[in-house]
Amino acid sequence: MAPRNPRNASSTDGLRVGLVGYGLAGSVFHAPLIAATEGLVLDTVVTSNPERRAQARAEHGEELRFADSPEELYDAGLDLVVIASPNKTHVPVATGALKAGLPVVVDKPLAGTADEARDLARLAQDRGLLLSVFQNRRWDNDFLTLKGLLAEGGLGEVQRFESRFERWRPQPKGGWRESGDPAEIGGLLYDLGSHVVDQALVLFGPALRVYAEADVRRPGAQADDDTFIAITHASGVRSHLYVSATTAQLGPRFRVLGSAAGFVKYGLDPQEAALREGRRPTSGEPWGLEAPSLWGRVGCGESPLSGGGNPLETVPGDYPAYYRAIEKALREGGEPPVTADEAAAALDVLEAARRSAREGVTVELAL
């Protein structure tokens, strides 16, 4: 069943959006991208924190409204609820919004388990409502570049995909993201791991088996901060995925090895840094671009660090594309840019990785 249109879909007015949470995800990613999307209006922010309310009003105007709880959104005449609150709230808040008849976008991870994600998917389908997961890293510059290269067959048959999302943060920052309480759904496996697993599945298809190693390395840390995931895809590709807060020397973001050539790319997409600095994709400045010195290289038998291979111009990153696609899906129907079923497939892998790391086994997945 295609999601039905929201209340204002037939009008020329902007679709009114309620945003739950104004921490890192809400203030840095969702609010700026919603505000930058033609056809969407950031209407209400759910936060009871006075400092965050003042910040949101300063960033998005005096007309912005506030609520103390998600339940206040249900009868506010909104067209979309975006959930950017802590991970443990994703399922209950999404369930409440869907039962109230509201389309929903949830920041990753959608849920703590694949079963919970599929329950949400069924609820949305039964109600004829849009349910999508914010996987902004599908619109990273390096990922878009690699997708294009693979579509052209530029590497031949891909044999191994290496993806690293590494940081050097020797001191834990605390908070729920680094909590050891399983109820918080913290740790890097579910944080950065959600990104690298999703990208691997998009590029190379379903996972057959999963092996993982997860460690808590920093003094005082409670949740995994250095994790490795190996996926064997049904396509035959092997993905080696690294997420870490303890990497003193950063490796390449991507290294992709094929039968005809390899691709190596260093550096992170610049969009997150730009958003954190207060830059916006509506400023008129170029968005998502990087210097030629950071372009990846394609070649055979030579190290890219010594100039080997040919530079491949990086496609501009495009986080705004996610909410443009959400606006279109709300008005016209059809599938959102990231589906709940895709999120559930990624959670199958994350759950398998958690079990593998805990028990020291390789986990087989049913297709």
Buried (B, 14 or more C-beta within 10 A) or exposed (E): EEBBBBBBBEEEEBBBBBBBBBBEBBBBBBBBBBBBBEBBBBBBBBBEEEEBBEBBBEBBEEEBBBBEEBEBBBEBEBBBBBBBBBBBBBBEBBBBBBEBEBBBBBBBBBBBBBEBBBBBBEBBBEBBBBBBBBBBBBBBBBBBBBBEBBEEEBBEEBBEBBBBBBBEBEEBEEEBBBBEEEEBBBBBBBBBBBBBBBBBBBBBBBBBBBBBBBBBEBEEBBBBBBBBBBBBBEBEBBBBBBBBBBBEEBBBBBBBBBEEBBBBBBBBBBBBEBBEEEBBBEEEEEBBBBEEEBBBBBBEEEEBEEEBBEBBEBBBBBBBBBBBBBBBBBBEBEBBBBBBBBBBBBBBBBBBBBBBBEEEEBBEBEE
